[in-house]
Amino acid sequence: MTVSTAAERPRAAMILAAGRGERMRPLTDSIPKPLLRVRGQPLIERHVLGLARAGASRIVINLAWLGSQIREYLGDGSRYGVLISYSEEGPGALGTAGGIVRALPHLSPGPFAVVNGDIFTDYPFEHLSLGGRSDAHLVLAPNPPHHPEGDFGIEQGLALPAAAGQYTFTGIAVYREEFFAGCEDGVRPLKPLLLRSMAAGRCSAELYRGLWEDVGAPDRLRALNEAGVQ
């Protein structure tokens, strides 16, 4: 089969929303982390609106901890102009890759975007695309104070496990179904699959220097609200 080298835009998107949010307790004892608000708006709603503006017509959201609250708040997506479906993971989350694998039937064919439900960003989702030779594309950012060592490097547009400059994975990416080849339903982390793709030279990356925050602790949520970030 001949693989096109032209960049492809995602046809669908997934928002990861199944995590327990342990570091955000006690806030997340009664509300799922993606429903925490920055200046009155739930984090996950900001993503839905951004993906809709970018042209996404289908969004899948995985659910575990207090997931019924997310379903009740967002509904079927009609008021946002998108179709939202939900991937149930039961009482325990499946991990990043495990959650995506379970949702694959609702995401393929073609490349699809994935966004962590607990980040705050102004990244323009309409810029997301995937080259024909790649099975994954990562958006990286300069390392925040709480993660100074970073995650991956970039050289000539490719993501690497290590490079002269290391950056932090934002939780924004594009994948093909082929990236998850050989993965069965169940708990599965993402990093081993990323390393496999990088070793094959099939994981591209970009560096985004705009607004991005991992809302992983109460002080970061408080700082965003106090700063009045829109």
Residue pairs with C-beta under 8 A, 6 or more apart in sequence:
3 132
3 133
4 132
5 131
5 132
5 133
6 131
6 132
7 129
7 130
7 131
7 132
8 110
8 111
8 129
8 130
8 131
8 132
9 55
9 111
9 128
9 129
10 56
10 110
10 111
10 112
10 113
10 128
10 129
10 130
10 174
11 57
11 58
11 109
11 110
11 111
11 112
12 56
12 57
12 58
12 59
12 60
12 106
12 107
12 110
12 112
12 113
13 51
13 56
13 58
13 59
13 60
13 112
13 113
13 114
13 115
13 125
14 59
14 60
14 61
14 62
14 100
14 103
14 107
14 112
14 113
14 114
14 115
15 34
15 44
15 47
15 48
15 51
15 59
15 60
15 61
15 62
15 114
15 115
15 116
15 117
16 62
16 96
16 99
16 100
16 114
16 115
16 116
16 117
16 171
17 32
17 33
17 34
17 44
17 61
17 62
17 63
17 67
17 70
17 117
17 118
18 62
18 63
18 64
18 65
18 67
18 89
18 93
18 94
18 99
19 33
19 64
19 65
19 93
19 117
19 118
20 28
20 64
20 65
20 93
21 27
21 28
21 32
21 33
21 65
21 118
22 28
23 216
23 217
24 33
24 36
24 215
24 216
24 217
24 218
24 221
27 33
27 36
27 218
27 221
28 36
28 65
28 66
30 66
31 66
31 69
32 65
32 66
32 67
32 69
32 70
33 43
33 117
33 118
33 215
34 42
34 43
34 44
34 70
34 117
34 118
35 42
35 43
35 44
35 69
35 70
35 73
36 42
36 43
36 118
36 215
36 221
37 43
37 225
38 46
38 120
38 215
38 221
38 224
38 225
38 229
39 224
39 225
39 228
39 229
39 230
42 73
43 117
43 118
43 119
43 120
43 215
44 61
44 70
44 74
44 117
45 73
45 74
46 120
47 115
47 117
48 59
48 74
48 77
48 80
48 82
48 84
49 80
50 123
50 124
50 125
51 59
51 82
51 113
51 115
51 125
52 80
52 81
52 82
53 125
53 126
54 124
54 125
54 126
54 128
55 126
56 82
56 113
56 125
57 82
57 83
58 82
58 83
58 85
58 106
58 107
59 77
59 82
59 83
59 84
59 85
60 84
60 85
60 86
60 87
60 103
60 106
60 107
61 70
61 71
61 74
61 84
61 85
61 86
61 87
61 117
62 86
62 87
62 88
62 89
62 93
62 94
62 99
62 100
62 102
62 103
63 70
63 71
63 86
63 87
63 88
63 89
64 88
64 89
64 90
64 91
64 92
64 93
64 94
65 93
67 86
67 88
67 89
70 86
71 86
74 80
74 84
75 84
76 83
76 84
77 83
77 84
85 106
87 99
87 102
87 103
87 106
89 98
89 99
89 102
92 187
93 99
94 101
94 102
94 186
94 187
94 188
95 187
95 188
95 189
95 190
96 188
96 189
96 190
97 180
97 183
97 188
97 189
97 190
97 192
97 193
98 183
98 185
98 186
98 187
98 188
98 189
100 107
100 114
100 175
100 180
100 190
101 180
101 183
101 184
101 185
101 186
101 188
102 185
104 177
104 180
107 177
108 177
109 177
110 176
111 129
111 130
111 174
111 175
111 176
112 174
112 175
113 125
113 128
113 172
113 173
113 174
114 171
114 172
114 173
114 174
114 175
115 125
115 171
115 172
116 170
116 171
116 172
116 214
118 171
118 214
118 215
118 216
119 170
119 171
119 172
119 212
119 213
119 214
119 215
120 211
120 212
120 213
120 215
120 224
120 229
121 170
121 172
121 210
121 211
121 212
121 213
122 210
122 211
122 212
123 139
123 170
123 172
123 208
123 210
123 211
123 212
125 172
128 137
128 139
128 172
128 174
129 137
129 174
130 136
130 137
130 174
130 175
130 176
130 204
131 137
131 204
133 202
134 176
134 202
134 203
134 204
135 175
135 176
135 178
135 179
135 197
135 202
135 203
136 159
136 173
136 174
136 175
136 176
136 179
136 194
136 197
136 202
136 203
136 204
137 173
137 174
137 175
137 203
137 204
137 205
137 206
138 152
138 159
138 169
138 170
138 172
138 173
138 194
138 203
138 204
138 205
138 206
139 169
139 170
139 172
139 173
139 205
139 206
139 208
140 151
140 152
140 154
140 159
140 167
140 168
140 169
140 170
140 205
140 206
140 207
140 208
141 167
141 168
141 170
141 207
141 208
141 209
141 212
142 167
142 168
142 207
142 209
143 149
143 150
143 166
143 167
143 168
144 168
144 213
144 214
146 214
146 216
146 217
146 220
147 168
147 214
149 166
150 165
150 166
150 167
150 168
151 166
151 167
151 168
151 169
152 159
152 160
152 161
152 162
152 163
152 166
152 167
152 169
152 194
152 198
152 205
153 159
153 160
153 161
153 162
153 163
153 164
153 165
153 166
153 167
154 160
154 163
154 165
154 167
154 205
154 206
154 207
155 163
157 204
157 205
157 206
158 198
158 201
158 203
158 204
158 205
159 194
159 198
159 203
159 204
159 205
160 198
161 195
161 198
167 207
168 214
170 208
170 212
170 214
171 214
172 208
179 193
179 197
180 193
183 193
194 203
197 203
211 229
213 220
213 224
214 220
215 221
215 224
